[in-house]
Amino acid sequence: MRFWLGASFVDTDQFVELARTAERCGFDTLTLSDHLFYADFASPYPYSRSGRPRWDARTHWPDVWVTIGAMAAVTSTLRFSPNVYIAPARDLFTVAKQVSTAAVLSRERVTFGVGVGWCKEEFVGTGQDFHTRGRRLDEMLPVLRSLWAGETVTLDGLPALSISPTPAGQIPIYVGGDSEAALRRAARLGDGWIGNRIYTEDQLDLVLDSLRHHLDENGRTGPFDIVAPLAVLPDADTYRHFAAKGVTATLAAPWWLATPEEKSRYGEGTLELKIATMERFAEEIIAKV
């Protein structure tokens, strides 16, 4: 079981020190989320009962790739991944160059966590079609793999083309989302799957059954990573139990489970609280799994 640090909703000026601490504490990957702007969205947020987002206009959503570049500069082993990057809200070449450059600068410590997104307004804002986003992502991923491998590709209306720089190795693609379409996409085109909500064991069992069905349908028999946020209290035996089910990594944000004493001592939302709870999580959980 590997541990990913879920760093959504973190203030931008905390990321660099969080990355240093995550590496020191034994986290495998630091992940951050992708949103372009805040508005009074008409699009319903799919992960709350109210349909409203859990954040407001004051919440930081720094650019994923700029932030990964800054964190990569102060670390040497920690990996980075968006959870998830809404690639079809951008054009193919913007995505290809951003991810490839981040992979090169980080010395190949980037995983491409990708999804189709839910917020129509962001697609309108970037001039991309919201309703064809799934099909376009399906078409985009194989081309991205070819471009990142340094290959020349031919696209309609353009001469044969390639990009540079490109990393020496393959950039893993993990597809996010637990709809049937997302699970099919992960099984067909991905190197792994990332869950985008916090799962109880019963909820996760249903997702894993469906994911395994799609993997079998596509003849996938090799390694396939499953990254699942879990609705469990941190406990080494519990994580071993989920590892036996095939979960290869989980997301954790230890400061969400800070004790009253820790909150009183360090203050809610502070970098000091995050570091203290990460260190405790590393000692009590990561070291024992």
Secondary structure as the mmCIF struct_conf table of DSSP 4:
data_model
#
loop_
_struct_conf.conf_type_id
_struct_conf.id
_struct_conf.beg_label_comp_id
_struct_conf.beg_label_asym_id
_struct_conf.beg_label_seq_id
_struct_conf.end_label_comp_id
_struct_conf.end_label_asym_id
_struct_conf.end_label_seq_id
STRN STRN1 ARG A 2 GLY A 6
TURN_TY1_P TURN_TY1_P1 SER A 8 PHE A 9
HELX_RH_3T_P HELX_RH_3T_P1 THR A 12 GLN A 14
HELX_RH_AL_P HELX_RH_AL_P1 PHE A 15 CYS A 25
TURN_TY1_P TURN_TY1_P2 GLY A 26 GLY A 26
BEND BEND1 ASP A 28 ASP A 28
STRN STRN2 THR A 29 LEU A 32
BEND BEND2 LEU A 36 LEU A 36
BEND BEND3 SER A 43 SER A 43
HELX_LH_PP_P HELX_LH_PP_P1 PRO A 44 TYR A 45
TURN_TY1_P TURN_TY1_P3 PRO A 46 TYR A 47
BEND BEND4 SER A 48 SER A 48
TURN_TY1_P TURN_TY1_P4 ARG A 49 SER A 50
BEND BEND5 GLY A 51 ARG A 52
BEND BEND6 ARG A 54 ARG A 54
TURN_TY1_P TURN_TY1_P5 ALA A 57 ARG A 58
BEND BEND7 THR A 59 THR A 59
HELX_RH_AL_P HELX_RH_AL_P2 VAL A 64 ALA A 72
TURN_TY1_P TURN_TY1_P6 ALA A 73 VAL A 74
BEND BEND8 SER A 76 THR A 77
STRN STRN3 ARG A 79 PRO A 82
BEND BEND9 ASN A 83 ASN A 83
STRN STRN4 TYR A 85 TYR A 85
HELX_RH_3T_P HELX_RH_3T_P2 ALA A 87 ALA A 89
BEND BEND10 ARG A 90 ARG A 90
HELX_RH_AL_P HELX_RH_AL_P3 LEU A 92 LEU A 105
TURN_TY1_P TURN_TY1_P7 SER A 106 ARG A 107
BEND BEND11 GLU A 108 GLU A 108
STRN STRN5 VAL A 110 VAL A 110
STRN STRN6 PHE A 112 VAL A 114
BEND BEND12 TRP A 118 TRP A 118
HELX_RH_AL_P HELX_RH_AL_P4 LYS A 120 THR A 126
TURN_TY1_P TURN_TY1_P8 GLY A 127 GLY A 127
BEND BEND13 PHE A 130 PHE A 130
TURN_TY1_P TURN_TY1_P9 HIS A 131 THR A 132
HELX_RH_AL_P HELX_RH_AL_P5 ARG A 133 TRP A 148
TURN_TY1_P TURN_TY1_P10 ALA A 149 GLY A 150
STRN STRN7 VAL A 153 VAL A 153
TURN_TY1_P TURN_TY1_P11 ASP A 156 GLY A 157
BEND BEND14 LEU A 158 LEU A 158
BEND BEND15 ALA A 160 ALA A 160
STRN STRN8 LEU A 161 LEU A 161
BEND BEND16 SER A 164 SER A 164
BEND BEND17 ALA A 168 GLY A 169
HELX_LH_PP_P HELX_LH_PP_P2 GLN A 170 PRO A 172
STRN STRN9 ILE A 173 GLY A 176
BEND BEND18 SER A 179 SER A 179
HELX_RH_AL_P HELX_RH_AL_P6 GLU A 180 LEU A 189
BEND BEND19 ASP A 191 ASP A 191
STRN STRN10 GLY A 192 ILE A 194
BEND BEND20 ASN A 196 ARG A 197
HELX_LH_PP_P HELX_LH_PP_P3 ILE A 198 ILE A 198
STRN STRN11 TYR A 199 TYR A 199
HELX_LH_PP_P HELX_LH_PP_P4 THR A 200 THR A 200
HELX_RH_AL_P HELX_RH_AL_P7 GLU A 201 GLU A 217
TURN_TY1_P TURN_TY1_P12 ASN A 218 GLY A 219
BEND BEND21 GLY A 222 GLY A 222
STRN STRN12 ASP A 225 VAL A 227
STRN STRN13 LEU A 230 LEU A 230
BEND BEND22 VAL A 232 VAL A 232
HELX_RH_AL_P HELX_RH_AL_P8 ALA A 236 ALA A 244
TURN_TY1_P TURN_TY1_P13 LYS A 245 GLY A 246
STRN STRN14 ALA A 249 ALA A 252
HELX_RH_3T_P HELX_RH_3T_P3 PRO A 254 LEU A 257
HELX_RH_AL_P HELX_RH_AL_P9 PRO A 260 TYR A 266
TURN_TY1_P TURN_TY1_P14 GLU A 268 GLY A 269
HELX_RH_AL_P HELX_RH_AL_P10 LEU A 271 GLU A 284
TURN_TY1_P TURN_TY1_P15 ILE A 285 ILE A 285
HELX_RH_3T_P HELX_RH_3T_P4 ILE A 286 LYS A 288
#
